[in-house]
Amino acid sequence: MSGAADRDPPAGPRVRTDLVQVYILRRAHEAAPPEFLQLRRTTPPMPGAWQPVLGAIEAGETAAHAALREAREETGLDRAHTVNAWALEGIDTFFMHRTDTIWHAPQFALQCAQDWEPLLNHEHDAHRWVPSGEVESHFMWPGQHRAIQEIQQFLLRPSPAREHLRLAPD
């Protein structure tokens, strides 16, 4: 079948995969519960929202490289202050009605040194460390709760998945 229907854009929302989410955490010691970093956004689409590091994957860049770059750009976290780095198995899928877009965002976890503090770029005006017991009251989206649960269950405890998800150093 051919005709006008072949030339029309497909119906339904756009689908995008060029976003990464990065959860930065710290622990006082190996057995201590983690704290998770949140940043308060100053830029659209959600100024004033407290979120993990979010950023775009650039042309020719892998999702893992984008995660490390975005963490460095938004918080100043570099490899020297990173204790562990993992890709999460879960992908955050969500819908933004304002842009009629379905997003599939790879997620990452970076464990920083306990004494490290972020240096925020222009996209954020404040930060806070959220204790693991307060995650549900501070992180607003179900996908964020699932990511933090995955970090705590499979990355911070002994797990067969832990080493398979570890990011290799550059």
Solvent accessible surface area in square Angstrom, and as a share of the most:
residue,aa,sasa,rsa
1,M,220,0.98
2,S,97,0.62
3,G,30,0.29
4,A,65,0.50
5,A,72,0.56
6,D,91,0.47
7,R,186,0.68
8,D,86,0.45
9,P,115,0.72
10,P,125,0.78
11,A,107,0.83
12,G,53,0.51
13,P,52,0.33
14,R,135,0.49
15,V,90,0.52
16,R,80,0.29
17,T,84,0.49
18,D,45,0.23
19,L,27,0.14
20,V,0,0.00
21,Q,7,0.03
22,V,0,0.00
23,Y,2,0.01
24,I,1,0.01
25,L,0,0.00
26,R,29,0.11
27,R,28,0.10
28,A,71,0.55
29,H,116,0.52
30,E,118,0.53
31,A,87,0.68
32,A,10,0.08
33,P,100,0.63
34,P,9,0.05
35,E,47,0.21
36,F,1,0.00
37,L,3,0.02
38,Q,0,0.00
39,L,1,0.00
40,R,82,0.30
41,R,23,0.08
42,T,58,0.34
43,T,36,0.21
44,P,105,0.66
45,P,75,0.47
46,M,46,0.21
47,P,84,0.53
48,G,45,0.43
49,A,12,0.09
50,W,49,0.17
51,Q,11,0.05
52,P,2,0.01
53,V,2,0.01
54,L,32,0.16
55,G,9,0.09
56,A,55,0.43
57,I,35,0.18
58,E,94,0.42
59,A,110,0.85
60,G,94,0.90
61,E,41,0.18
62,T,79,0.46
63,A,26,0.20
64,A,29,0.22
65,H,86,0.38
66,A,0,0.00
67,A,0,0.00
68,L,24,0.12
69,R,29,0.10
70,E,14,0.06
71,A,1,0.00
72,R,120,0.44
73,E,84,0.38
74,E,1,0.00
75,T,0,0.00
76,G,32,0.30
77,L,4,0.02
78,D,53,0.27
79,R,97,0.35
80,A,92,0.71
81,H,77,0.35
82,T,25,0.15
83,V,84,0.49
84,N,23,0.12
85,A,5,0.04
86,W,0,0.00
87,A,28,0.21
88,L,11,0.05
89,E,133,0.60
90,G,23,0.22
91,I,94,0.48
92,D,9,0.05
93,T,67,0.39
94,F,63,0.26
95,F,107,0.45
96,M,34,0.15
97,H,131,0.58
98,R,176,0.64
99,T,68,0.39
100,D,70,0.36
101,T,0,0.00
102,I,50,0.25
103,W,32,0.11
104,H,62,0.28
105,A,0,0.00
106,P,28,0.18
107,Q,6,0.03
108,F,8,0.03
109,A,0,0.00
110,L,2,0.01
111,Q,15,0.07
112,C,1,0.01
113,A,27,0.21
114,Q,77,0.34
115,D,123,0.64
116,W,20,0.07
117,E,85,0.38
118,P,11,0.07
119,L,142,0.71
120,L,53,0.27
121,N,36,0.18
122,H,148,0.66
123,E,35,0.16
124,H,10,0.04
125,D,82,0.43
126,A,25,0.19
127,H,65,0.29
128,R,72,0.26
129,W,36,0.13
130,V,2,0.01
131,P,53,0.33
132,S,27,0.17
133,G,79,0.76
134,E,77,0.35
135,V,11,0.06
136,E,142,0.64
137,S,92,0.60
138,H,56,0.25
139,F,3,0.01
140,M,88,0.39
141,W,113,0.40
142,P,86,0.54
143,G,5,0.05
144,Q,7,0.03
145,H,54,0.24
146,R,136,0.50
147,A,2,0.01
148,I,2,0.01
149,Q,95,0.42
150,E,25,0.11
151,I,0,0.00
152,Q,47,0.21
153,Q,73,0.33
154,F,95,0.39
155,L,0,0.00
156,L,14,0.07
157,R,138,0.50
158,P,135,0.85
159,S,24,0.16
160,P,124,0.78
161,A,33,0.26
162,R,41,0.15
163,E,111,0.50
164,H,161,0.72
165,L,31,0.15
166,R,81,0.30
167,L,25,0.12
168,A,80,0.62
169,P,112,0.70
170,D,137,0.71
